[in-house]
Amino acid sequence: MKKLFLLLAAAMLFLSACGDETAAPEKEEPKEDVKQEEKEQPKKEDKEQPKDGPKEEDSSIDTSMYEYSKSVEVTDAIDINNYVSLIIRMNDNLQPGLAFQHATTQTYDFLHQPAIKGADKVGINIILNDKKIAMYEVDISKFQPNDDEPMADVVMEASVVEMMSPEVEEYANTMDIPLNKE
């Protein structure tokens, strides 16, 4: 009986020792998973970064002059086709005509920067309350800075209007802002 009891105790001891060995790798596996997740997290963060942010940071084109905007997206295609495109999302509390005038006036300063040298044309898209209110294209060769005229007028004299909402067109006519619709 002592032999049986001793044999049983040895078997239990053996099984408990084997159980610990199989349990230990299970505990270590989650640690490896955590390490793998930590390695993957930076990749996820890179993918989750907004596409607009890095473009503005990586680009040498400055959009800080657009004070009345929520955001400005720049497409710099100077190397490809001598073109720069802007999507200017204006603050939603502005009226359409005033949003147009602010964006156009600030475009005057935008056109002075050295970073857009080499561009033949600059496309301007003005968005207010998720609706495009104006779209025009500035011909850089026709842009002649003049401090004696309103800045919006100088910009629009060098531009061709491709699209404009009726409210903005009425405002521009009231303010005598020239609109070329070639």
C-alpha positions in Angstrom: 0.0 0.0 0.0 2.9 2.3 0.7 4.3 1.5 -2.7 0.9 2.4 -4.3 0.7 5.6 -2.3 4.3 6.5 -3.2 3.7 5.7 -6.9 0.5 7.9 -6.9 2.4 10.8 -5.3 5.2 10.5 -7.8 2.8 10.4 -10.7 1.0 13.5 -9.3 4.3 15.3 -8.8 5.3 14.4 -12.3 2.0 15.5 -13.8 2.0 18.8 -11.9 5.6 19.4 -13.1 4.5 18.7 -16.7 1.5 21.0 -16.3 3.7 23.9 -15.2 5.9 23.5 -18.3 2.9 23.6 -20.6 1.4 26.5 -18.7 4.5 28.6 -18.8 4.7 28.9 -22.6 1.0 29.9 -22.6 1.9 32.8 -20.3 4.8 33.8 -22.4 2.8 33.8 -25.7 0.7 36.7 -24.7 3.9 38.6 -23.9 5.0 38.0 -27.4 1.7 39.1 -28.8 2.0 42.3 -26.8 5.4 42.8 -28.3 4.1 42.2 -31.8 1.2 44.6 -31.1 3.6 47.3 -29.9 5.7 46.8 -33.1 2.5 47.1 -35.2 1.1 50.2 -33.4 3.6 52.7 -34.9 2.6 51.4 -38.4 -1.1 51.9 -37.6 -0.4 55.4 -36.3 1.4 56.2 -39.6 -1.6 55.0 -41.6 -4.0 56.9 -39.4 -2.4 60.2 -39.9 -4.5 62.6 -42.0 -3.5 62.9 -45.5 -3.8 66.7 -45.5 -1.4 67.2 -42.5 1.7 65.7 -44.0 1.2 67.5 -47.3 1.3 70.8 -45.7 4.2 69.9 -43.5 6.2 68.3 -46.3 5.4 71.0 -48.8 7.4 74.2 -48.8 4.3 76.1 -49.9 3.0 78.3 -47.1 -0.8 78.6 -46.5 -0.7 80.4 -43.2 -2.1 83.6 -44.8 -5.5 82.0 -45.0 -6.6 83.2 -41.6 -10.4 82.8 -42.1 -10.1 79.2 -43.2 -10.6 76.0 -41.4 -8.1 74.1 -43.6 -6.2 74.5 -46.8 -5.2 71.5 -49.0 -2.4 72.1 -51.4 -1.6 70.0 -54.5 1.9 71.0 -55.7 2.2 69.8 -59.3 4.8 72.3 -60.3 7.3 69.6 -61.3 4.7 67.8 -63.4 2.6 70.4 -65.1 3.6 73.8 -63.6 0.3 73.9 -61.6 -0.6 74.5 -57.9 -4.1 73.7 -56.7 -5.7 74.9 -53.4 -8.9 73.8 -51.7 -9.7 76.4 -49.1 -12.4 75.4 -46.6 -13.6 78.6 -45.1 -15.1 79.0 -41.5 -18.7 78.1 -41.6 -19.9 81.3 -39.8 -19.0 83.5 -42.8 -21.4 84.7 -45.5 -20.6 83.4 -49.0 -19.6 86.7 -50.5 -17.4 87.6 -47.5 -15.8 84.1 -47.5 -15.0 84.6 -51.2 -13.5 88.1 -50.6 -11.4 86.9 -47.7 -10.0 83.9 -49.6 -9.3 86.0 -52.7 -7.6 88.8 -50.7 -5.4 86.3 -48.9 -4.6 84.6 -52.2 -2.8 87.9 -53.1 -0.3 87.1 -50.3 -0.1 83.5 -51.3 0.9 84.4 -54.9 3.9 86.4 -53.6 5.8 83.4 -52.1 8.9 82.0 -53.7 7.7 78.4 -53.3 5.3 78.7 -56.2 7.9 80.0 -58.7 7.7 77.8 -61.7 3.9 77.5 -61.5 2.1 78.9 -64.6 -1.3 78.8 -63.0 -2.9 78.4 -59.5 -6.3 76.9 -59.1 -8.4 78.2 -56.3 -11.4 76.3 -54.9 -13.4 78.0 -52.1 -15.6 75.8 -50.0 -18.1 77.0 -47.4 -20.4 74.8 -45.4 -19.3 71.8 -47.5 -20.4 73.5 -50.8 -18.1 74.9 -53.4 -18.9 78.6 -53.7 -16.2 79.7 -56.2 -13.6 78.2 -58.4 -11.1 80.2 -60.4 -7.7 79.9 -62.0 -5.0 82.6 -61.6 -2.6 83.0 -64.5 0.7 83.9 -62.8 2.0 85.7 -65.9 -1.0 88.1 -65.7 -0.7 88.7 -61.9 0.7 92.2 -61.4 1.0 93.2 -57.7 -0.3 96.6 -57.1 -0.6 98.1 -53.6 -2.9 100.9 -54.8 -5.8 98.6 -55.8 -7.8 96.2 -53.5 -6.0 92.9 -53.3 -9.0 90.8 -54.4 -9.3 93.0 -57.5 -5.7 92.4 -58.5 -6.1 88.6 -58.0 -9.3 88.5 -60.0 -7.9 90.6 -62.9 -5.4 87.8 -63.4 -8.0 85.1 -63.1 -10.6 83.2 -65.1 -13.7 82.3 -63.1 -14.8 78.7 -63.8 -17.6 78.5 -61.3 -19.3 80.8 -58.8 -22.5 80.6 -56.8 -25.1 83.2 -57.4 -24.7 84.8 -54.0 -21.0 85.2 -54.5 -21.4 86.6 -58.0 -23.9 89.2 -56.7 -21.5 90.1 -53.9 -18.6 90.5 -56.4 -20.7 92.7 -58.6 -21.8 94.8 -55.7 -18.2 95.2 -54.5 -17.0 95.9 -58.1 -14.6 92.9 -58.0 -13.8 92.1 -61.7 -14.9 88.7 -62.9 -13.4 87.3 -66.0 -15.5 84.4 -67.3 -13.6 83.5 -70.5 
